[in-house]
Amino acid sequence: MNDYDAILFDAGGVLVLPDPTVLGPLLEPYGGDPTLEVHRRAHYAAMAAKSHARSAETTWDAYNVTYVEMVGVAGDLVHHAAEVLDHTRGPHLWRWAIPETVAALRELAARGVPMGVVSNASGQIEQTLLVSGICQPGDGDLVPMRVIVDSHVVGIAKPDPRVFDFALPHFDEFDRSRIAYVGDSVTMDIEGAGAAGLLPILIDPHDDHAGASFARIRSVADLL
């Protein structure tokens, strides 16, 4: 896992999460626990369920049901709460910066590690990462990224490996096999990056994919 020269990151689940300060109060009337850590845990369990179901990028049923169950919604309220979550968790809600990730990115940048972002998004991700205080393309007040690729802008989305072709020219001094890609989805990120010839690494903080053959880390800080 340590055999790489540069790192590309997914955004959702790696740099940002669906804002738990919004989703906590949203699901509390259905019996959901609004605690921040409960919602952080729920995201990764829900992403694992989405991957296990082999859901397409635009299919979030398994994610929604697992998420609301993980925060404590039960019984007849599960599917109603899942529908409410589905209608609330829009692209602009993926904005809550993961604190330990932000700190790790700063340290990686200080060490001179070349980095970039490739995200399935809706045209908003560059601005979201800027407003959330995480990074920007090129030099600035935040962590510098060589490139930020938004699937909506380029017209190709993971798991199609061609989406990475919009980022790789910015890392042309490296062989693609020595460029890591860090994501939180097996079907979108691990399989897409693997098909592109990159080194895929899954964020798996709670060991939801125990025994998997691909590389896994608990947080971006593990890359240090």
Secondary structure, DSSP 4 states (H G I P E B T S, - for coil): ----SEEEE-SBTTTEEE-HHHHHHHHGGGT----HHHHHHHHHHHHHHHHHTT--TT--HHHHHHHHHHTT--TTHHHHHHHHHHHH--GGGEEEE-HHHHHHHHHHHHTT--EEEEE--SS-HHHHHHHTTSEEESSSSSEEES-EEEHHHHT--TTSGGGGGGTGGGGTTS-GGGEEEEES-IIIIIHHHHHTT-EEEEE-TT-TTTT-SSEEESSGGGG-
